[in-house]
Amino acid sequence: MLRPGPQRFAAVTIAMGSLLAACSVGAVPGKESRIKPVRSLPAGAVSIRGAGATFPSVLYDEWFRRYQDAHPAAAIAYDAVGSGEGVRRFIGRDVKDDDRVDFGASDAAMRDDEIGMVPQGALLVPVTAGSVVLAYELPDIPAGLKLSREAYVGIFTGAVKNWNDPRIARVNPGVKLPNLTITTVVRQDSSGTTFAFTKHLDAVSNAWRANFGPSTLVNWPGNSMRAIGNEGVAARIKQSEGAVGYLSYEFARRIGLTIALLENHAGTFVGPTESASSAALAEAELPANMRVYVPDPSGRDAYPLVTLTWVLLYRTYPDARKTQALHDLFTWCLTDGQQIAAGLGYVPLPPAIVQRSLAALEDVRAHP
């Protein structure tokens, strides 16, 4: 697998405004979406800095804003730079001082070899979950176009090249599909969203498994446009007639992209509703290392593309106050913060996973 990421005293660095601007003026957001603190920190404040996945960044934005409003002594900054870059910064080798972090975030749980590169030790803590969707830009096609497994695997392997292909038409009777070339929109950067999507393709397609496998970075076949971040993918789809791309549900919903219904393991065509996504997570059982994927949930009503997303914490920190601040922040995210998730398009964690994550936070220590 490849990895080539009234008082408020710091801004959470997730520039959702740049997404909307990008869609209106044609720019694709860059890898960095960083907003610098707008005020000096008050005396005694603890600065917390993280970087990584764009997938949960809409929720992190809201979480950290609300937490800072209630706890003004905590100044939180988050750089939404992608899972691969988030892991790289968390490991900390050959990282500039300005890019060093207190926590990372990734939708692809760190591998054992990556954890072995962290002298302080590393903990993987699931904090939320979300759905990966296939969004398309076909102005004359209504929402809810059905894509069978044969169709969407074929689209992303380059075997299905046109929107009126029989493999799409046969599950959409009565829909007048255009004679239009399909252009896929894919991630250019090392991405946990890519990992979640390709983990699913690996589970359902022998052809994908034989040629690609699950990865955070893929040399995509076929007619593809590349973009950075979920926001970049959203902008490309919005601007490109005939495009279809994979991205996290909350980004697609936020700018009103049209989302396909996907065929699940049971042969049902389902969308990324809260109940369908929760049904997929119901099968997740966390092992001791906290790494679990549900790449092809078997439930009749389960949405097929749901993933956990993790924060990456050091087992030991040199500063007791920062250690306590991180513990308190993510305890809040796992308790009060879960009530915010569904309203923003995320999936609240099942209680059993919340309890395991809270227990993991107790293993974060300050240096003796």
Disulfide bonds with the S-S distance in Angstrom:
none
